[in-house]
Amino acid sequence: MFSQDITQSDFEEKVIAASFKQPVVIDFWAPWCAPCKVLKPLLEKLAEEYGGRFLLAKVNSDENPEVSAQFKVRGIPAVKAVVNGTVVDEFTGAQPESVVRAWLEKIIPSPAEELRHAAQQLAATGDVDGALQKLSEASALDPNNEWVRVDAAELLLHKGETHEAQRLLDSLKDVDVLKDARVLQLKAHTRLAEMSGTGESEAALNAAVAADGNDLEARLKLANVLIASNRVAEGMDQLLEIVRRDRKFKDDIGRKTLLDVFNLLGGSGELVKDYRRKLAGLLN
């Protein structure tokens, strides 16, 4: 059943909770409302036609004033789309079928997004390979959906397949995706993971740096080994020393790696602020 009459008593379960599984469209109506008599059957027809890709929750605004007040309904018919517990779009008044269809297409996940959601659920249960298969299917359906590639890169990193994760991240072009904090963290993670795979022990690298403070190659490897072992501050101290001794070393890799670490740490927090200040002091 793809449309239901909803009251205050079951609203939380059948609208808010349900919206975390699929979009829920709320139709606020009343028996005396003439436009409602046009829109309500249209929405019911479309709910059946879409076959469960969204749920239609019909709320009699006269009988459920608390819900109407909660959703700031000022005129009816009022239609609101709820996804993950939040209103993501809405309209008021009866609309032609073509307009309603176009509105629904904006809020209903594409088949690729549905596969992406299925992949997230599989990943949450620990089935990483199954999740990657779903993401591969999603990418085939919608090659331009860069978030599918981001999800796949994250799972590949989890499996230790750093090079393949880096390849996917390097293929991203959308400016908004590239600026996303999660993507910045993933990019930083892949670069640092590759740099930390030196095969040299921390003791040997410490000895090399102690023997020659200007052995910046050993200092860089030591920094990445320390960061990989979650001794981030110690690793950043080594990177700062590289910046202090030679900004030109490996095309300013000390500073660039510090920026990667800042992204890996989420770009904020006291530790990041402290080391941003230290870096700025060296650059001035």
Disulfide bonds with the S-S distance in Angstrom:
Cys33-Cys36 2.37
